[in-house]
Amino acid sequence: MIPNNKLEQLLVSEFNSQELSILKLLVLENLHKYDDVNVAEESGNIYVMLLQLLDKIHYLQKDNKGYRR
């Protein structure tokens, strides 16, 4: 979940829908690398940070007109 004070910063983001789509693709590709890894022990904070980025991208894309998840 994204804290309310961070939501305002995300809303003024300068990313257009194409840039958000590319960022989402990059995050999803990196998350895929952790499919077979014991997340808690081996991947450390990278996996958690990727999930947070994905949440933020989804939030921004929902705010972007014409986005379909």
N, C-alpha and C positions, 0 to 999 in steps of 0.2 A: 504494500500500500504506500502511496506517495503522500508525505505530509502536506498539509494545506499551504504552508508558506512556499513550498517548492512548486506547487501547481501554477502559481502566477508566473514564476520564472519560465516554466515550460510553455505556458500559453503565449508568451512573447517570443517564442522560438522563431528563428529565421529559416527553419527548414521547410522546403516545399514538399509536396506529396511524393515526388519522385525521389528526393533525397531521403525522406523517411523510409521509403520502400527499400532503398539500397541499404540503409542502416539496419533495417529489420532483417534483410537477407543475410548480412554479415553476422549479426548476432545469432540468428538461427543456425547458420553454418558452424559457428563456434560452439554453440550448445550441443550440436550433434556430435562433436568430438568427445563430449563427456558422457555419452550414452552408456558406455561400458565401464566407466570409472566409478569407484566408490566415492561419491561426491563428498561425504563428510570427512574422509581421511586423506584423500589424494589430491583433490582439485582445489582445496582451500577456498579463498574468497572469489576466485575468478568465476566459478559457476554461479555463485550468488549474485555477483555484480552483473553477469550477463542476463540473469533473470530480471534484475531490477531495470536494466536498460530496455529489455523487451516490454516490461510493464509501461515504462515511460513512452516508448514508441507507440504502443497501442493507444495510450491516452492521447497523444498528439494526433494520431491518425483519426481517432474518433472525432476530435475537434475540427479536423480538416474536412471540408465539404466534399461529398462524393466518395468518401472512403467506405469500403465494404470489407469487413474482416473475414 
